[in-house]
């Protein structure tokens, strides 16, 4: 896929994901509402995968909405600025999830299918390695 990053740039983007995850875990350890809450909601953004039941275009849109930092950071900011601890907690967990996915190479999706991400093609028969 020619629209995906490769080589050293992909490594840097995946390391950024790891940094997001690590920072989110540190922040959650200090300001979070308990690790059981974190565990219950950590995979919640993956519910967006249900969009793929309606096809790859709808699936990519729903996945990208749930895996873009825009919503996660906005929710975190609202939680902090308006003193809403639940919103801040949700934002931290959401950012951690996105960082985890990006570190593993699960990037934002193209409508060509789930395997086609901005971080490269995922799956066993990758041709971009």
Secondary structure as UniProt FT lines:
FT   TURN            2..3
FT   HELIX           7..31
FT   HELIX           35..41
FT   TURN            42..43
FT   HELIX           44..54
FT   HELIX           56..67
FT   HELIX           69..81
FT   TURN            82..83
FT   HELIX           85..104
FT   STRAND          109..110
FT   TURN            111..112
FT   STRAND          113..117
FT   TURN            118..119
FT   STRAND          120..121
FT   TURN            124..125
//
